[in-house]
Each structure stands twice: as C-alpha cells, then as structure tokens.
C-alpha cells in the first residue's frame, strides 16, 4: 500500500503576506496556519505526508516555502513561478533553492491564457518538464481550458495538475460547460486532477454539502479514471466550511463509492500524487534522469 498523501494544502502567516482572495467573510482563515496546526489533523485522518502549495504570487512566498521544506511530513512543494513571463520565470527558477520542490503554480483566476502560446513560455514549460516539475493550474473558462490543453499537447512530457475539480458550478448545478472542459482536459494523458474544493465553492456554499459534489466527482471519475485523480484537502481554506477530517472523509468516500480496486484506492490516496509530483525522488535523481533523456 502506498503512502497516504494530502496533495494540496497551504501554510501562511497573515502579517507576512497579503491574500487578495481572502475577504472579511473568511473570518476563520484570518489567522496563522503552520505545520504544528496541521500535524494533529494528519494523524487523526491517517495521512502520512503532504504537498504544500503556494498561496501568494510573490518571490517572498518562495522563501517562506523553502523554510517549510524542513518539516518531515512535507513530501513536496509547489512554489510560485510567474509562468506568463517565460524568460523572467526561468530566471526565478534558477534563483530558487527549495528543497523538495516538485512543481510550480501561479494564480490565474479567469484571466486569458493567450500567453501560453508564446515561444518563451513554451521554452519555460519544456524546461519545467526536463526538471521533472509539474504545473498546477485551475482552468475555468472554455478559453482557458483550450489554452491548457494546447500546451499539454505541445509539451507532452509536462505533468499538469488541475486543482479543485476544475471549479465545478456546484451552486447552480448547470454543468454543461464545465463537463466539456473536463472532457478536453481528460483527453490529455499528461493531465491529472485533484479531488478538492476551492475557495469559490466554499464561499458560495452556505454550508458544507458533500452530496452536491457527487455528480461532479462522478463525471471526473468517468473521464479521468481513478489513476489520474488525487485526494487533496485544501487546508486551511476548507476550514471555511468544514473540518479537515470530515472533508477528507467525504471527498474520499465520494470517489470510493465507485467500487474501486485496491490499486485504484492506492492511486487515489497517494499513488497518483507520488507519480505526478515525483515524490520521494531527490534533485540528484531527477538530474540523472534529465541527463539520460538528453533534456537540457
């Protein structure tokens, strides 16, 4: 049985970073959250290790993430990178010295992603692929989805992770556009998805209701298969509507309702995260594979 891995969570210190996505309504989140706050939750839920994700688009965030890498339960880190600025992003990538770095991300909201077609950005993503680094992203609009799928095909060695179920329209239930987006993304073998809930849905909900997620999780399972899904808490953001343990249990049960084999259960609870983020490999191991493959 593989390790149980929470594939998406954050730490923050409110005095050290602005978070534009956090409003006055998110009063539970207006405090510091660090490793000591999470470890008890991990133990209670039977989670062995985690993937720590950036939550602010700034260079200082990467310095903070590097500090958190020393904690044993942190298996991987997804750092900030200004991927829209190809050449500058490569410079930031060279500056980074984050132990356990396994991927990059920046917040895109609903902004156009036409820059994904730029030559310097394509070079950046080829470089990320050669370094064994994944790209986390949440495409929401059809235009964003088309841009991400074009990149997935242009750089097939790049592992792409779509966060938070691709932001399904849980509050309206009108999922046709979302379902079409999911179909496009799932058609790319180098795209995986996190079974987690983002701040948009948590803010729109008056209360946590896992059953409202069921049709969307069912669709994701049918399109991606369990082998390209990973469980993720989105802690502490999820605390806006639910406790860590209850959210983790509910999300797991929504997928496990599909009569999974043991290998599928292992993939969901940790195996997919281990593969997509190359967890458990050292920088040296990845550099050897990079050289062996002829990538530079």
C-alpha positions in Angstrom: 0.0 0.0 0.0 1.4 3.5 -0.9 1.6 6.4 1.4 -1.5 8.4 2.1 -0.8 11.9 0.8 -2.7 15.1 1.0 -1.9 16.6 -2.4 -2.9 20.2 -1.7 -2.6 22.4 1.4 -1.2 25.8 2.5 0.6 27.5 5.3 0.6 31.2 5.9 1.4 34.0 8.3 -1.1 36.8 7.9 1.3 39.5 8.9 3.8 38.4 6.2 1.7 38.2 3.1 -1.4 39.7 1.5 -4.0 37.3 0.2 -6.3 39.1 -2.2 -8.7 36.2 -2.4 -9.4 36.3 1.3 -12.3 38.6 2.3 -13.9 39.7 5.6 -16.3 36.8 5.2 -13.5 34.3 5.7 -13.0 35.1 9.4 -11.9 31.5 10.2 -9.0 32.0 7.9 -7.8 35.3 9.4 -5.1 33.7 11.5 -1.7 32.0 11.0 -1.6 28.4 10.0 1.6 26.3 10.2 2.9 22.7 10.5 2.1 22.4 14.2 -1.6 23.2 13.4 -1.8 20.6 10.7 0.1 17.6 12.2 -2.7 16.6 14.6 -5.2 16.6 11.8 -2.9 14.5 9.6 -2.5 11.9 12.4 -6.2 11.7 13.1 -7.1 11.3 9.4 -4.3 8.7 8.8 -2.4 11.0 6.3 1.3 10.3 6.1 2.6 13.2 4.0 1.6 16.3 2.1 2.2 18.5 -0.9 2.5 22.2 0.2 1.2 24.7 -2.4 1.9 28.4 -2.8 -1.0 30.8 -2.0 0.5 34.2 -2.9 2.1 35.3 -6.2 5.4 36.9 -5.0 9.0 36.0 -4.7 8.9 36.2 -0.9 6.4 33.3 -0.9 9.2 31.0 -2.3 11.5 32.0 0.6 8.7 31.0 3.0 8.1 27.7 1.3 11.8 26.9 1.4 11.6 27.3 5.2 8.7 24.9 5.4 10.6 22.2 3.5 12.4 21.1 6.6 9.3 19.6 8.1 9.3 15.8 7.7 5.7 15.5 6.7 6.2 17.8 3.8 6.9 15.4 0.9 6.8 18.0 -1.9 6.4 21.8 -2.5 4.7 23.6 -5.4 6.3 27.0 -5.5 5.3 30.3 -7.1 6.6 31.0 -10.6 5.5 33.8 -13.0 4.9 31.4 -15.9 3.4 34.0 -18.1 6.8 35.8 -18.2 8.7 33.0 -19.8 12.3 34.4 -19.6 11.8 36.0 -16.2 10.3 32.8 -14.9 13.4 30.9 -15.9 15.5 33.4 -14.0 13.3 32.9 -10.9 13.6 29.1 -11.4 17.4 29.4 -11.4 17.2 31.5 -8.2 15.1 29.0 -6.4 16.7 26.6 -3.9 13.7 25.0 -2.4 14.2 21.5 -1.0 11.5 19.1 -2.1 10.3 21.4 -4.9 8.1 19.3 -7.1 6.0 21.8 -9.1 5.1 25.4 -9.8 2.0 27.5 -9.8 0.6 31.0 -10.1 -3.0 32.2 -9.6 -4.8 32.8 -12.9 -8.4 33.5 -11.8 -10.4 33.9 -15.1 -7.7 35.8 -16.9 -6.9 35.0 -20.6 -4.1 32.5 -21.1 -3.2 33.5 -24.6 0.4 33.9 -23.4 0.7 30.1 -23.2 1.3 30.2 -27.0 4.4 32.5 -26.6 7.7 30.9 -27.7 9.5 31.8 -24.5 6.7 30.4 -22.4 6.8 27.1 -24.3 10.5 27.0 -23.7 9.9 27.5 -20.0 7.4 24.6 -19.8 9.9 22.4 -21.7 12.4 23.3 -19.1 10.0 22.5 -16.3 9.3 19.1 -17.9 13.0 18.4 -18.2 13.5 19.2 -14.5 10.6 16.8 -13.5 8.5 19.7 -12.2 4.7 19.7 -12.5 2.4 22.6 -13.3 -0.7 23.3 -11.1 -3.5 25.3 -12.7 -7.3 25.8 -12.4 -8.7 26.5 -15.9 -12.3 27.6 -15.5 -13.4 29.1 -18.8 -13.6 27.3 -22.2 -10.9 29.6 -23.5 -8.6 28.8 -20.6 -9.3 25.1 -21.0 -8.4 25.2 -24.7 -5.1 27.0 -23.9 -4.1 24.5 -21.3 -5.0 21.5 -23.5 -3.0 23.0 -26.3 0.0 23.3 -24.0 -0.5 19.8 -22.8 -0.2 18.5 -26.4 2.7 20.9 -27.2 4.7 19.7 -24.2 3.6 16.1 -23.7 6.4 15.4 -21.1 5.0 18.1 -18.8 2.8 16.8 -16.0 -0.2 19.1 -15.5 -2.3 19.0 -12.3 -5.8 20.6 -12.4 -6.7 21.7 -8.9 -10.1 21.7 -7.2 -12.1 19.6 -9.7 -11.6 22.4 -12.2 -14.1 24.6 -10.3 -17.5 22.8 -10.9 -20.6 25.1 -10.8 -21.9 23.4 -7.6 -24.1 26.2 -6.6 -26.0 26.4 -9.9 -25.8 22.7 -10.9 -25.5 23.9 -14.6 -22.5 21.8 -15.5 -22.5 21.6 -19.3 -19.7 24.0 -19.9 -17.7 22.5 -17.0 -18.3 18.9 -18.3 -17.0 19.9 -21.7 -13.9 21.4 -20.1 -13.3 18.2 -18.1 -13.6 16.1 -21.2 -10.9 18.2 -23.1 -8.5 18.1 -20.2 -9.0 14.3 -19.5 -8.3 13.6 -23.2 -4.6 14.6 -22.5 -2.8 11.8 -20.8 -0.4 14.2 -19.1 -3.2 15.9 -17.1 -4.3 14.8 -13.6 -6.9 16.3 -11.3 -7.3 16.9 -7.6 -10.5 15.9 -5.8 -10.7 19.0 -3.6 -12.8 22.1 -3.1 -11.6 25.6 -3.9 -12.4 28.9 -2.2 -15.0 29.9 -4.8 -17.3 27.0 -4.0 -16.6 27.2 -0.3 -17.6 30.9 -0.4 -20.7 30.3 -2.4 -22.0 27.5 -0.1 -24.0 28.4 3.0 -22.7 25.2 4.5 -20.6 22.1 3.5 -22.7 19.6 1.5 -20.6 16.8 0.0 -23.6 15.4 -1.8 -23.8 18.4 -4.0 -20.3 17.4 -5.3 -21.4 13.9 -6.2 -22.4 14.4 -9.8 -19.2 16.3 -10.5 -17.0 13.8 -8.8 -18.8 11.0 -10.7 -18.1 12.8 -14.0 -14.4 13.3 -13.2 -14.1 9.6 -12.3 -15.7 8.6 -15.6 -13.4 10.9 -17.7 -10.1 10.7 -15.9 -10.3 7.3 -14.2 -9.1 7.0 -10.6 -5.4 6.5 -11.7 -5.3 10.2 -12.6 -7.1 11.5 -9.5 -5.6 12.5 -6.2 -7.2 13.4 -2.9 -6.5 16.9 -1.5 -7.8 18.8 1.5 -7.1 22.4 0.5 -6.5 23.0 4.2 -6.8 25.5 5.8 -9.1 27.1 3.2 -11.5 24.2 3.6 -12.0 25.2 7.3 -14.3 28.0 6.0 -17.0 25.3 5.7 -15.7 22.0 7.2 -13.1 20.4 9.4 -10.1 18.7 8.0 -11.1 15.2 9.0 -14.7 15.4 7.8 -13.8 17.0 4.4 -11.1 14.4 3.8 -13.5 11.5 4.6 -16.3 13.0 2.5 -14.1 13.5 -0.6 -12.6 10.1 -0.3 -16.0 8.4 0.1 -17.4 10.2 -3.0 -14.7 8.5 -5.1 -14.6 5.2 -3.3 -18.4 4.8 -4.0 -17.3 3.7 -7.4 -16.3 0.2 -6.2 -12.5 0.8 -6.5 -9.9 -1.9 -6.7 -7.1 -1.8 -4.1 -4.7 -0.4 -6.7 -7.3 2.3 -7.5 -7.6 3.2 -3.8 -3.9 3.4 -3.5 -3.7 5.7 -6.5 -6.3 8.0 -5.2 -4.9 8.2 -1.7 -1.3 8.7 -2.6 0.0 6.9 -5.7 -1.1 9.5 -8.2 0.4 12.3 -6.2 3.7 10.4 -5.9 3.8 9.9 -9.6 2.7 13.3 -10.8 4.9 15.2 -8.3 7.8 12.7 -8.4 7.7 12.5 -4.6 10.4 10.5 -2.9 13.0 11.4 -5.5 15.9 13.6 -4.9 17.2 16.5 -7.0 20.1 14.4 -7.9 17.9 11.5 -9.1 16.0 13.9 -11.3 19.1 15.4 -12.7 20.4 12.0 -13.7 17.2 11.2 -15.5 17.3 14.5 -17.2 20.8 13.9 -18.5 19.9 10.4 -19.5 17.0 11.6 -21.5 19.1 14.2 -23.3 17.0 17.1 -21.9 18.6 20.4 -21.2 
